Amino acid sequence: MVGGCNIAGPAAPEKNGRLNLERRGCAPELIARLIDGKALTAVEVAEFQSSGSADVRFLVARHPGVSGEQLDVSIASRDDFTRSGAARNRNLSAGQIERLTADASHTVYAGLAGNPALSEEELMRIRERRDPGDLWFALNPNCPEPVRKAIGASEDALAKHWLKTVDGWKREGRYGKDRAGRWCEKFEVRSEK
């Protein structure tokens, strides 16, 4: 049902951001570093943040190597897709999480619900304060147990499907555990120092 409402299809920042940067003549190595979460210079971050492409701004906002100050630039963006990239960043401070939780855009706080770095307490607070819908929590490999139980008891077939799918991806190795023992995508595990 969700997919049926989106005539243009789901957002694909990796694909569309790559295409935009290729058209602009960016070096393939630089594009790969942005998409794969590898080291970027401050100049590269600033250039990506000023891109005319929301997909590129999303990618740099979620990049695990941006500093807190650089992340604040993305959080202050007028574009909610850019802010939703920041909401997916694993290095958010408590203050940044609070600002994003208070954001008026569903896209932003739904991004927070799917952020595997947030604690169970932070995720439960987002659910209670903003209630983005259980689907967004089901997409989080660290979905809190109370939400998992609520999904199981609900008639939300889409959330149940994604909870089962994400659990399968954990078994298959698409996700790994970080140093804190939290599930995250493999590229995020590799990018940790």
Order of alpha helices (4+ residues) and beta strands (2+ residues): alpha-alpha-alpha-alpha-alpha-alpha-alpha-alpha-alpha-alpha-alpha-alpha-alpha-beta-beta-alpha
